[in-house]
Amino acid sequence: MTPAEEHRRIAGVFADRVRGTRDWDAPAPVGGWTARDVVRHLLTWFPGFLKAGAGIELPAGDVDADPVAAWQVHADGVQALLDDPATAELTFSNPHTGELPLAQAIDQFYTADVFMHTWDLARATGQDERLDPEKCRELLRGMEPIEELIRASGQYGPRVDVPEGSDVQTRLLGFIGRDPLG
């Protein structure tokens, strides 16, 4: 699947959870966050990351005024960038990652984050929490070998122990510091 196709799929599932949210102040499984904060996180960190690493500015909406519209404006902007044939020629540069093709950087850092935060929003709002098991397996396989680096980044909480033999989604969530059984 191309980065554009992967984003369309993952952002679409997240959009379904956004549209299904009825209580934006519901506590999220990330300490101190609400459902609105899950969306806010995706709308705030990635535009700065993209601007610093590729000089690209995304359109923005107001997550406080209308989280559904803000998410749609943001997701549409990312999708348009990935769908643009000129993006294949663009590079993302960051002191921590080095230089990467822009579409690969979006897929690796941002689309993966949207995927994982889909569970956070679903859990906060009582919606369908199921994640694609193949994507869970792919992320877990890629993150486990760099666990020390991931923990040192401060972007993930301590690993949460899950029962032996847990499904791949439960293992991924525990790995990134969520308590999927709590």
SULCORSUL-V743908 format. One record per backbone hydrogen bond with DSSP energy under -1.0 kcal/mol. NH is the residue of the N-H (numbers start at 1). CO is the residue of the C=O. Records with the same first field share a line. If there is no record, write none. Layout:
# SULCORSUL-V743908
NH=CO, CO
This chain:
# SULCORSUL-V743908
6=2
7=3
8=4
9=5
10=6
11=7
12=8
13=9
14=10
15=11
16=12
17=13
18=14
19=15
20=16
21=18
26=23
28=33
33=30
35=26
36=24
38=34
39=35
40=36
41=37
42=38
43=39
44=40
45=41
48=44
49=45
50=46
51=47
52=48
53=49
54=50
55=51
66=62
70=66
71=67
72=68
73=69
74=70
75=71
76=72
77=73
78=74
79=75
80=76
81=77
82=78
83=79
84=80
87=84
88=85
89=86
90=87
92=100
93=53
94=98
98=94
100=92
102=90
105=101
106=102
107=103
108=104
109=105
110=106
111=106
112=107
114=110
115=111
116=112
117=113
118=114
121=117
122=118
123=119
124=120
125=121
127=122
136=132
137=133
138=134
139=135
140=136
141=137
142=138
143=139
144=140
146=143
147=144
150=146
151=147
152=148
153=149
154=151
157=176
160=174
166=163
171=167
172=168
173=169
174=170
175=171
176=172
177=174
178=173
182=179
